[in-house]
């Protein structure tokens, strides 16, 4: 089944199980893929003026330097501050793992690699941007920051970053995750954060959402609204920070893709397929950016696949229009693939993917047909997670397992065709705080929910008036 070259590699371990870069090989710059995009992502829009938002207005919500990064679509590389390089060295470089055991289990001629981002206490890639955003908040002299979190990985990462820089951290956690993941909540509190289940009675927008959706388990859109309101009512002492979706977050997360490419280049490996889970876009955007840059410049070609939950299918079933980034409609509007800011997804166990929209960068790339998107049901996702855990020794996060599902599917296609394709996917984090979900799956109690066409149409009908400029 395997070619002589492939057998030699497996026998001689010419490519090790884990490829590590040296500390002095940690990327010193983030890569801004927007600089190489012919069709730039549409600008953020100020809902008060229905015009592209100004740096002055955006700076009332975000730190000034982060607002500048958000709007910069021409600078290809941005220096990473030395303070952040020093912090990164505590857990980076992250390993690129050759999944020899999974390949053997599947009996596939495919070569499978995964970039593992779970080797820090937050358990995920989220720390890459959390520390950057906390750094800029500290540099600006703020008292603290507010944020939302879904599965809890972002909130955990931000609480760690704020603790490092001595900042206050207020987290609004999607209520269903708050209830299902008490230990994730307690890690945040251990690092000094305050954690509030969202929607809550502590904000005006939270009370409004509860009135309109009694008993709701919440969503990332709800939690974003509450976090933004809390920051805006702080008298300038706090700014809001976000763990996904925004251009600045994808920028910080490019350290994932830059390390991945550097590790592959050490062994002259060129991926055929690159796969990542997609909720708001931080992991996928970070992983694919340097490869997408080559594709945009005509230097190489890759098949790139975004994987989203069937319960919240913004790319595969949403509309590409301007929409609010939050349920309460107090944030700027972004042009993106969206199900509608009022969309409240089912209580999926992949809390970090329960977002109604998608990054403007990824939305534009998808609309330009530079990448693909598929949606998968959660029972098949957890089946892939269990299979992966049993052979690769890592219990993956539910979010990451969406990518695992499609990576396995693509590897099995190679088994049918005999093709030795190279598959790379992002393992965004670990699932050790997701045992409620694993328990449901192991007990046969997990179900799949897919919104009907009527439900999708109902929320799409609530999309805001589109700006004209």
Secondary structure as UniProt FT lines:
FT   HELIX           4..12
FT   STRAND          18..19
FT   HELIX           23..25
FT   STRAND          29..31
FT   HELIX           33..36
FT   STRAND          45..46
FT   TURN            47..50
FT   STRAND          51..52
FT   HELIX           55..58
FT   TURN            59..61
FT   HELIX           64..71
FT   STRAND          77..79
FT   HELIX           82..88
FT   TURN            89..91
FT   STRAND          96..98
FT   HELIX           100..106
FT   STRAND          111..116
FT   TURN            121..122
FT   TURN            125..126
FT   HELIX           127..139
FT   TURN            140..141
FT   STRAND          144..149
FT   HELIX           153..165
FT   STRAND          168..174
FT   HELIX           175..180
FT   HELIX           182..190
FT   TURN            191..192
FT   STRAND          194..198
FT   HELIX           204..212
FT   TURN            214..215
FT   HELIX           220..232
FT   TURN            233..236
FT   STRAND          238..240
FT   HELIX           247..266
FT   TURN            267..268
FT   STRAND          273..277
FT   HELIX           282..296
FT   TURN            297..298
FT   STRAND          303..309
FT   HELIX           310..312
FT   HELIX           314..317
FT   STRAND          319..324
FT   TURN            327..328
FT   STRAND          333..338
FT   TURN            341..342
FT   HELIX           351..353
FT   HELIX           360..367
FT   TURN            368..369
FT   STRAND          372..376
FT   HELIX           378..392
FT   HELIX           398..417
FT   STRAND          422..427
FT   STRAND          429..430
FT   TURN            432..433
FT   HELIX           435..442
FT   TURN            443..444
FT   HELIX           453..460
FT   TURN            461..462
//
